[in-house]
Structures are given as structure tokens and as C-alpha cells.
Amino acid sequence: MLITTEKLIKASPAKVRQALLDFGKHPDWNPFFKSIAVSSAVDVADSADYAAASVPAPGATLQITIAPVNRGEQVIKPTVLVNTAELFKWRGILLVGFLFAGEHAFEFKAEAGPGGEEYTRFVHSENFSGVLVPLLGGILADTKASFILLNDALADYVEA
């Protein structure tokens, strides 16, 4: 089951991405991800893209405290799959992937604004799979509401 949300943000994709990947600042603006930390890094000595920056490389494990709408806080530990200028994506599982898994993605798409200003179409999605998905209707609805809150808060933060 795919949940997709979008937000047009009046800022460059690089600025939006930088704000999202500045994990230490999430408690200041993010109502959904209360904290994010890299709990297990990968060796990136051969990659200047990751070694020179403080961003998690594919294969790194994150520790994220989430606070979904109408739900209590919980900690998830997904693995980063992709981290490029256009896409940041991770995958988390519950016990084993066939029960419940989610691939969470953030896309940063350049778009011209009405006066030619640089905007970002921020696409925030998660593709859920596994035998438990049909039983989680209410939780998935709350997840979509949580995504919208994050999107709006990110726009407010970046545009301020």
C-alpha cells in the first residue's frame, strides 16, 4: 500500500534537502520525527560524496523516534537505501520483512514558481508491504496525516 503526499516549497531542492538531513535540528521544527540519529554508519572512505558530508550513506542504520498523529512515540531503526540530491530513502521492517515493511522516500524536485522563483516539489511517500498491512487501516490513515504535518512544518521552517 502506497501513501504519497506532496508540498510545494518556496526554496531550492538543495535547501529543502539540507534542512531535512540536518537531523540535529528536527526537534526544533518536526512534529513527526522527534529525533533522528545515525546509529550504525558504513565505511565511506571511497566515496567523497558521503565522506565529506555528514549525511548517512546507503547501508547506514538510523534510529528515529516518531510521534504519529493519534499514536504514542515509538522508535524505528531503518536502513538507508538511497541518498542522492534528488532522493533520500530508507527501509524499515517489523521483525521480518514478510510481516511488515516500509520503504520511506523523500523526493526533491526542482520546479519554477509563478514568477520564475525556484521552488521544490517535495514528495513524501511510503510503500508498505507484508501480511499485516491489511490490518493497519487506522494506523496508515494516521501515518498520512503525520506526513502532511511534517511537510507543512518543513515548508514553514525552510521558508522562514
Helices and strands as residue ranges (DSSP letters): E 2-9, H 13-21, G 23-25, H 26-29, E 33-40, H 48-51, E 61-66, E 74-76, E 79-83, E 87-93, E 101-112, E 118-129, G 133-135, H 137-159
